[in-house]
Amino acid sequence: MSKKLLALSVTALTFSMPMFAFSQQGQMKGMDMPMKHPEKTAPKPALQPAEGAGVKIISPKSGQTFKGDEIPLQFKMTKGKRGSHVHAYVDGELMGMFQSEKGTLTGIKQGQHILELRVVAEDHVTELDATDKVRFVVK
């Protein structure tokens, strides 16, 4: 394969991949990914052993009410042997990735929600059995 063709292939692949925007606090502002329908999604792999990892949500507090679509997030994470960062899920949908222990979830619609944080390995795929959940409301 020629160098020009290889460079063109790599460029095309790079621009066809989903793009992620991260804030200064390590939080993912948005994903350019289409919604998947549950009937077409492969089952999630089981959570892997925590190996010393853990996470505890500090904010939002259980039952806390917010106005607007921005939810401040604060948590304590223990990385253990394999933990690297956390994935933040709101109502089961991935809404952000955080390496620091503070950030902001954006685009949260009105209503009752469940926030779940999961400690994840560096590969961004292996989610560990180190999770915490909290319910909150947006008005």
C-alpha distance (Angstrom), angle and dihedral (degrees) to the residues before:
residue distance angle dihedral
M1 . . .
S2 3.79 . .
K3 3.81 121.2 .
K4 3.81 91.6 -118.0
L5 3.80 92.7 51.8
L6 3.80 91.6 45.7
A7 3.83 91.4 49.7
L8 3.80 90.5 48.6
S9 3.82 91.2 49.4
V10 3.80 92.4 49.9
T11 3.82 91.1 47.5
A12 3.81 91.9 50.0
L13 3.81 91.0 48.5
T14 3.78 92.1 48.5
F15 3.81 93.8 52.1
S16 3.80 93.1 45.3
M17 3.82 93.5 56.4
P18 3.84 120.1 94.0
M19 3.78 112.6 -92.4
F20 3.80 122.9 -134.5
A21 3.80 127.5 -161.1
F22 3.79 117.6 -152.1
S23 3.79 125.9 -163.9
Q24 3.79 124.2 -140.6
Q25 3.79 89.2 -94.0
G26 3.81 93.5 60.2
Q27 3.79 94.7 -103.8
M28 3.76 124.2 137.8
K29 3.81 108.9 -122.0
G30 3.82 95.4 -166.3
M31 3.74 147.3 -22.8
D32 3.79 127.7 -130.4
M33 3.79 92.0 -144.9
P34 3.80 128.8 122.6
M35 3.80 118.3 -118.5
K36 3.77 113.3 -100.2
H37 3.76 122.0 -139.5
P38 3.83 113.2 -127.2
E39 3.81 93.2 -126.5
K40 3.83 90.6 57.7
T41 3.83 97.3 43.3
A42 3.79 120.5 96.9
P43 3.82 113.8 -121.4
K44 3.81 114.5 -89.4
P45 3.78 115.4 -106.9
A46 3.79 115.2 -110.6
L47 3.78 117.8 -92.9
Q48 3.79 111.1 -92.8
P49 3.84 123.6 -127.0
A50 3.81 111.8 -71.6
E51 3.83 94.4 -133.4
G52 3.81 91.2 -161.4
A53 3.82 97.0 -37.8
G54 3.78 121.3 131.4
V55 3.80 142.8 161.2
K56 3.81 134.0 -158.8
I57 3.82 123.1 -170.7
I58 3.81 111.9 -134.6
S59 3.81 97.4 174.4
P60 2.95 135.1 57.8
K61 3.81 94.9 44.0
S62 3.79 119.6 -141.6
G63 3.82 109.2 -79.4
Q64 3.82 94.0 6.6
T65 3.82 115.8 155.1
F66 3.83 124.3 -140.4
K67 3.80 133.5 -170.2
G68 3.80 115.4 -142.6
D69 3.79 131.1 17.5
E70 3.83 99.0 -76.4
I71 3.80 117.8 93.2
P72 3.82 118.4 -170.6
L73 3.79 111.5 -135.6
Q74 3.78 129.0 -157.8
F75 3.80 127.4 168.2
K76 3.80 143.6 155.6
M77 3.80 116.8 -122.8
T78 3.79 130.6 -168.0
K79 3.82 108.5 -162.1
G80 3.80 98.2 -159.2
K81 3.82 115.3 -177.2
R82 3.82 98.8 -38.1
G83 3.81 110.6 16.3
S84 3.80 118.2 116.8
H85 3.82 107.8 161.1
V86 3.80 141.2 -24.9
H87 3.78 132.3 -98.1
A88 3.81 114.2 -142.7
Y89 3.81 116.4 -145.6
V90 3.80 123.6 -171.3
D91 3.79 112.3 -164.1
G92 3.81 88.9 -17.2
E93 3.83 95.5 -52.5
L94 3.81 119.9 116.0
M95 3.82 106.0 -116.1
G96 3.80 103.7 165.7
M97 3.78 151.9 -11.9
F98 3.79 121.0 -131.2
Q99 3.80 131.7 -167.9
S100 3.79 95.3 169.9
E101 3.79 119.6 60.1
K102 3.83 94.5 -116.0
G103 3.77 133.5 57.6
T104 3.79 146.2 122.6
L105 3.78 129.8 -98.0
T106 3.80 110.3 -146.2
G107 3.79 135.0 -165.1
I108 3.81 95.1 34.3
K109 3.82 110.7 159.8
Q110 3.79 126.6 -137.7
G111 3.79 117.1 -82.1
Q112 3.78 141.1 56.8
H113 3.79 116.7 -39.9
I114 3.78 142.4 -179.2
L115 3.81 117.6 -138.2
E116 3.80 116.2 -158.7
L117 3.79 124.2 -175.2
R118 3.81 119.3 -161.6
V119 3.80 125.7 -170.9
V120 3.81 108.6 -127.0
A121 3.81 133.8 -164.4
E122 3.80 121.6 -116.7
D123 3.83 91.0 -94.8
H124 3.87 89.6 70.0
V125 3.82 88.5 -131.9
T126 3.81 107.5 71.4
E127 3.79 107.1 81.0
L128 3.78 114.2 -166.1
D129 3.79 129.3 -140.5
A130 3.81 88.3 -105.2
T131 3.81 108.3 107.3
D132 3.78 142.1 141.6
K133 3.81 131.1 -167.3
V134 3.80 135.7 -161.0
R135 3.81 135.0 175.8
F136 3.81 121.2 -132.7
V137 3.81 139.1 166.7
V138 3.81 132.5 -131.8
K139 3.81 117.5 -158.4
